[in-house]
Amino acid sequence: MLRFLVPVLAALLLLPVGAQATERERLGYGRLISNDSIGEFRDRERTGSYVSSRVWGPQWTGRLPDRFGQLIELRLGVEVLAPANLRRPQAGSRPWAGALSVGMHTHFERDAAEYSVGAAIYATGPQTHLDDLQRGIHDIIDATSPSDRVLDNQIEDGFHPTVLVEIGRSVPIGARTSLRPFVEGQAGIETFVRAGFDLTFGDITRGEMLVRDSTTGQRYRVVQSRDATGFAFVVGADIARVSDSVFLPSDRSYDLTPRRDRVRAGVHWQGKRASAFYGLTWLGKEYETQPDHQLVGSVRIKIDF
């Protein structure tokens, strides 16, 4: 697998200095915060994540360019995963894990199909210092912090090259509704194949660029239009077959569930000088001894000064 990952990652990292670089301009910036505490007010499993994207490409026309490498997205991510009990987890509980990622993605459209191709490097383990960050935040808000026992058992230091490909197609249904089925495949930090859909109703997000958050599947706005104000409501779901996960290592006797389900809903709002998003995602069990499914909230607020 590494023989395939390394050349893909190298090609993507070299794209900004290639021949097309002079044709690019900064097109937009997007981010999304997800946390179970703003979903079900509990601290467990996929407990928190943050992702941000910066996009460069040719002048935005309301649709993706038709060539690989013309539009480039730099994506940075942070994620914390934790057992249901941060002090004395039950046998079979998920190990604590922290991951930092940096990746490069290109997005393009051919024959009405939208492609996203990317590569990233994930860092895991105590080297990320995300355990210190969670303890510090929990001390400030007077929440339970992970015990030494939990952190001593966390996923170890490592670097994990990862590639991701998504293919989707937006199908208009009337003047204000669109359906976007998609398929996705990833190899690296977690290896899976996934299929699902997103359904959007409303006056905004048409002619914009949205990218998918890996934790929840929610799509967040990166290239936004100010031509329309109002709301857009989104619902979606997907099913994945996960064959390998660094977060749930088989050598620690974790058995992955036969499938991984996600169901989500959210609302985008666009005003004259501000925009916001709030979404909820139901996440099914990821491993056989997981105590229960969970609900995660996602939020983004943008104010133009």
Residue pairs with C-beta under 8 A, 6 or more apart in sequence:
1 187
1 188
2 161
4 163
4 187
5 119
5 161
5 162
5 163
5 187
5 188
6 161
8 117
8 119
8 163
9 104
9 119
9 120
9 121
9 161
9 163
12 72
12 104
12 105
12 106
12 117
12 118
12 119
13 104
13 119
15 21
15 69
15 72
15 104
15 106
16 24
16 56
16 72
18 69
20 69
20 70
23 58
23 70
24 56
24 57
24 58
24 70
24 71
24 72
25 56
25 57
25 58
25 59
26 54
26 55
26 56
27 55
27 56
27 57
27 60
27 71
27 209
27 222
27 223
28 54
28 55
28 60
28 209
28 221
28 222
28 223
28 224
29 52
29 53
29 54
29 55
29 222
30 52
30 53
30 55
30 210
30 211
30 220
30 221
30 222
30 300
31 50
31 51
31 52
31 53
31 220
31 300
32 50
32 51
32 213
32 216
32 218
32 220
32 277
32 298
32 299
32 300
33 49
33 50
33 298
33 299
33 300
34 46
34 48
34 49
34 50
34 213
34 215
34 216
34 218
34 281
34 296
34 297
34 298
34 299
35 47
35 48
35 49
35 296
35 297
36 42
36 43
36 44
36 45
36 46
36 47
36 48
36 294
36 295
36 296
36 297
37 43
37 47
37 48
37 297
38 297
38 298
38 299
39 280
39 281
39 294
39 295
39 296
39 297
40 294
40 295
40 296
40 297
42 294
43 82
43 86
43 143
43 144
44 82
44 83
44 84
44 85
44 294
45 81
45 82
45 83
45 84
45 94
45 283
45 286
45 290
45 294
46 79
46 81
46 215
46 283
46 294
46 296
47 80
47 81
47 82
48 79
48 80
48 134
49 77
49 78
49 79
49 80
49 213
49 215
49 216
50 77
50 78
50 79
51 75
51 76
51 77
51 78
51 213
51 214
51 215
51 220
52 75
52 76
52 77
53 73
53 74
53 75
53 76
53 211
53 220
53 222
54 73
54 74
55 71
55 72
55 73
55 74
55 209
55 222
55 223
56 71
56 72
57 65
57 70
57 71
57 72
58 65
58 70
58 71
60 209
60 223
62 207
62 208
62 225
63 109
63 207
64 71
64 107
64 108
64 109
64 114
64 209
65 71
65 108
65 109
66 108
66 109
66 110
67 108
68 106
68 108
68 115
68 117
69 106
69 108
70 106
70 108
71 106
71 107
71 108
72 104
72 105
72 106
73 104
73 105
73 106
73 107
73 118
73 211
73 222
74 102
74 103
74 104
75 101
75 102
75 103
75 104
75 105
75 118
75 120
75 211
76 101
76 102
76 103
77 99
77 100
77 101
77 102
77 103
77 120
77 214
78 99
78 100
78 101
78 130
79 97
79 98
79 99
79 101
79 215
80 96
80 97
80 98
80 99
80 130
80 134
81 94
81 96
81 97
81 98
81 99
81 247
82 94
82 96
82 97
82 134
82 146
82 150
83 89
83 90
83 93
83 94
83 95
83 96
83 150
84 90
84 93
84 94
84 291
84 292
85 93
86 144
86 145
86 146
86 147
86 150
87 144
87 146
87 147
87 150
88 147
88 149
89 150
90 291
91 289
92 289
93 289
93 291
94 247
94 248
94 254
94 286
94 287
94 290
95 153
95 154
95 155
95 247
95 248
95 252
96 131
96 146
96 150
96 151
96 153
96 154
96 155
97 124
97 154
97 155
97 246
97 247
98 124
98 125
98 128
98 130
98 131
98 133
98 134
98 154
98 155
99 122
99 123
99 124
99 128
99 130
99 189
99 247
100 122
100 123
100 128
100 130
101 120
101 121
101 122
101 123
101 162
101 189
102 120
102 121
103 118
103 119
103 120
103 121
103 162
103 164
104 118
104 119
104 120
105 116
105 117
105 118
105 119
105 164
105 211
106 116
106 117
106 118
107 114
107 115
107 116
107 117
107 209
107 211
108 114
108 115
109 115
112 169
113 167
113 168
113 169
114 167
114 168
114 169
114 170
115 165
115 166
115 167
116 164
116 165
116 166
116 167
116 168
116 211
116 212
117 163
117 164
117 165
118 163
118 164
118 165
119 161
119 162
119 163
119 164
120 161
120 162
120 163
120 164
120 188
121 159
121 160
121 161
121 162
122 159
122 160
122 162
122 188
122 189
122 246
123 157
123 158
123 159
123 160
124 155
124 156
124 157
124 158
124 159
124 160
124 189
124 246
125 154
125 155
125 156
125 157
125 158
126 151
126 154
126 156
126 157
127 157
131 146
131 151
131 154
134 145
134 146
135 145
135 146
137 143
138 144
138 145
139 145
155 246
155 247
155 249
158 246
160 188
160 189
160 246
161 188
162 186
162 187
162 188
162 189
163 186
163 187
163 188
164 184
164 185
164 186
164 188
164 214
165 184
165 185
165 186
166 182
166 183
166 184
166 212
167 182
167 183
167 184
168 180
168 181
168 182
168 183
169 180
169 181
169 182
170 178
170 179
170 180
171 178
171 179
171 180
171 181
172 178
173 179
176 201
176 202
176 203
177 199
177 200
177 201
178 199
178 200
178 206
179 197
179 198
179 199
180 197
180 198
180 199
180 200
181 195
181 196
181 197
182 195
182 196
182 197
182 198
182 238
183 193
183 194
183 195
184 192
184 193
184 194
184 195
184 196
184 212
184 238
184 240
185 192
185 193
185 194
186 192
186 194
189 245
189 246
189 247
190 242
190 244
190 245
190 246
190 247
191 242
191 243
191 244
191 245
192 240
192 241
192 242
192 243
192 260
193 240
193 241
194 238
194 239
194 240
194 241
195 238
195 239
195 240
196 217
196 236
196 237
196 238
196 239
196 262
197 236
197 237
197 238
198 219
198 234
198 235
198 236
199 234
199 235
199 236
200 232
200 233
200 234
201 232
201 233
201 234
202 230
202 231
202 232
202 233
202 268
203 228
203 229
203 230
203 231
203 232
204 225
204 228
204 229
204 230
204 231
204 232
204 268
204 270
205 221
205 232
205 268
206 225
206 228
207 225
207 227
208 221
208 222
208 223
208 224
208 225
209 221
209 222
209 223
210 219
210 220
210 221
210 222
211 219
211 220
211 222
212 218
212 219
213 219
213 220
213 298
215 296
216 262
216 264
216 279
216 281
216 283
216 296
216 298
217 236
217 238
217 262
217 264
217 281
218 234
218 236
218 264
218 266
218 277
218 279
218 281
218 298
219 234
219 236
220 277
220 298
220 300
221 268
221 275
221 277
221 300
224 270
224 275
224 302
226 270
226 272
228 270
229 270
229 271
229 272
230 269
230 270
231 267
231 268
231 269
231 270
232 267
232 268
232 270
233 265
233 266
233 267
233 268
234 264
234 265
234 266
234 267
234 268
234 279
235 264
235 265
236 263
236 264
236 265
237 261
237 262
237 263
237 264
238 261
238 262
239 259
239 260
239 261
240 259
240 260
240 261
240 262
241 258
241 259
241 260
242 256
242 257
242 260
242 286
243 256
244 250
245 254
245 256
245 286
248 254
248 256
248 286
248 287
254 287
254 288
254 289
255 287
255 288
255 289
256 286
256 287
256 288
257 284
257 285
257 286
257 287
257 288
257 290
259 284
260 284
260 285
260 286
261 282
261 283
261 284
262 281
262 282
262 283
262 284
263 281
263 282
264 279
264 280
264 281
264 282
265 279
265 280
266 277
266 278
266 279
266 280
266 298
267 277
267 278
267 279
268 275
268 276
268 277
269 275
269 276
269 277
273 303
273 304
274 301
274 302
274 303
274 304
275 301
275 302
276 299
276 300
276 301
276 302
277 298
277 299
277 300
277 301
278 297
278 298
278 299
279 297
279 298
279 299
280 295
280 296
280 297
280 298
281 295
281 296
281 297
281 298
282 293
282 294
282 295
283 293
283 294
283 295
283 296
284 293
285 292
285 293
